[in-house]
């Protein structure tokens, strides 16, 4: 299995933002579970499921009536589909925020450009 590698790393005001490319689906799943609603919406916009499926049949992301988590499960499945690099090999780009010894995963995507954009937007928001 290919090794994890750092694709981006920048610090500002004592915080470090990094983008890692990982082939570890468990790590990607953990990062996905940690994503805020805004990060999930960003991922939805990047994956563009409405271009592949009938929008009328898509679950609504962040719908308060979605008590079963259907939209989140759908988003994870779409991420897995688009993370396919070669055959069964999946790759993910994970954005982490590091403050001292604390690391928090903020975003996971199947593509480098959206992860880089997310990381740069996070950096820009740091005072």
C-alpha positions as CSV (number, residue, x, y, z in Angstrom):
1,X,0.0,0.0,0.0
2,X,1.3,3.5,-0.8
3,X,2.4,5.6,2.1
4,X,0.7,8.7,3.4
5,X,2.3,12.0,2.3
6,X,2.0,15.7,3.1
7,X,0.8,17.7,0.2
8,X,0.4,21.1,1.9
9,X,1.5,22.6,5.2
10,X,1.4,26.2,6.4
11,X,1.3,27.9,9.8
12,X,-0.4,31.0,11.1
13,X,-0.8,32.4,14.6
14,X,0.3,29.2,16.3
15,X,-1.9,27.0,14.2
16,X,-0.7,24.6,11.5
17,X,-2.9,23.5,8.6
18,X,-1.9,20.5,6.6
19,X,-3.3,18.4,3.8
20,X,-2.4,14.7,3.9
21,X,-2.9,12.2,1.1
22,X,-3.9,9.0,2.8
23,X,-4.9,5.6,1.5
24,X,-6.3,4.6,4.9
25,X,-10.1,4.4,4.6
26,X,-10.5,4.1,8.4
27,X,-8.6,7.4,8.9
28,X,-10.7,9.0,6.1
29,X,-13.9,7.8,7.8
30,X,-12.8,9.3,11.1
31,X,-12.1,12.6,9.4
32,X,-15.4,12.5,7.7
33,X,-17.3,11.9,11.0
34,X,-15.5,14.9,12.4
35,X,-16.5,17.3,9.6
36,X,-18.8,20.2,10.5
37,X,-22.0,20.8,8.5
38,X,-20.3,23.5,6.5
39,X,-17.4,21.1,5.5
40,X,-20.0,18.5,4.5
41,X,-21.7,21.0,2.3
42,X,-18.4,21.9,0.7
43,X,-17.8,18.2,0.0
44,X,-21.3,17.8,-1.4
45,X,-20.7,20.8,-3.7
46,X,-17.4,19.3,-4.9
47,X,-18.7,15.8,-5.5
48,X,-21.7,17.2,-7.4
49,X,-24.1,14.3,-7.0
50,X,-26.9,16.2,-8.7
51,X,-25.0,15.9,-11.9
52,X,-24.9,12.1,-11.7
53,X,-28.3,11.4,-10.2
54,X,-31.8,12.7,-10.4
55,X,-31.8,15.6,-7.9
56,X,-35.4,14.8,-6.9
57,X,-34.1,11.4,-5.5
58,X,-31.2,12.8,-3.6
59,X,-31.3,13.1,0.2
60,X,-31.1,16.7,1.6
61,X,-27.8,17.3,3.4
62,X,-28.2,18.8,6.9
63,X,-31.9,18.2,6.8
64,X,-33.2,18.3,10.5
65,X,-35.8,15.7,9.5
66,X,-33.1,13.2,8.4
67,X,-32.9,11.3,11.7
68,X,-31.5,8.2,10.1
69,X,-28.5,9.9,8.6
70,X,-29.4,9.0,5.1
71,X,-27.8,12.1,3.6
72,X,-24.5,11.6,5.5
73,X,-24.4,7.9,4.5
74,X,-25.0,8.9,0.9
75,X,-22.2,11.5,1.0
76,X,-19.8,9.0,2.4
77,X,-20.6,6.5,-0.3
78,X,-20.1,9.1,-3.0
79,X,-16.8,10.1,-1.5
80,X,-15.7,6.4,-1.6
81,X,-16.8,6.2,-5.3
82,X,-14.8,9.3,-6.3
83,X,-11.8,8.4,-4.1
84,X,-11.1,5.4,-6.4
85,X,-7.6,5.9,-7.7
86,X,-6.8,2.6,-9.4
87,X,-9.0,-0.5,-9.2
88,X,-9.7,-1.0,-5.5
89,X,-7.1,1.6,-4.3
90,X,-8.8,4.5,-2.6
91,X,-7.0,7.8,-1.9
92,X,-8.2,10.7,0.3
93,X,-7.0,14.2,1.0
94,X,-7.5,15.1,4.6
95,X,-7.2,18.6,6.0
96,X,-5.9,18.8,9.6
97,X,-5.6,21.6,12.0
98,X,-2.7,21.3,14.5
99,X,-2.4,23.4,17.7
100,X,0.4,22.2,19.9
101,X,-0.1,18.5,20.4
102,X,-3.8,18.6,19.4
103,X,-4.7,17.5,15.9
104,X,-8.2,17.9,14.5
105,X,-9.3,16.6,11.1
106,X,-11.6,19.2,9.5
107,X,-12.2,18.0,5.9
108,X,-11.7,15.0,3.7
109,X,-12.1,14.8,-0.1
110,X,-11.3,12.6,-3.0
111,X,-9.5,15.4,-4.8
112,X,-6.5,17.6,-4.1
113,X,-7.9,21.0,-5.4
114,X,-10.8,21.0,-3.0
115,X,-8.7,20.0,0.0
116,X,-6.1,22.7,-0.9
117,X,-8.9,25.3,-1.2
118,X,-10.4,24.3,2.1
119,X,-7.0,24.5,3.8
120,X,-6.3,27.9,2.4
121,X,-9.8,29.2,3.4
122,X,-9.2,27.9,6.9
123,X,-5.8,29.7,7.0
124,X,-7.4,33.0,5.7
125,X,-9.9,32.8,8.6
126,X,-7.2,32.7,11.3
127,X,-6.6,36.1,12.8
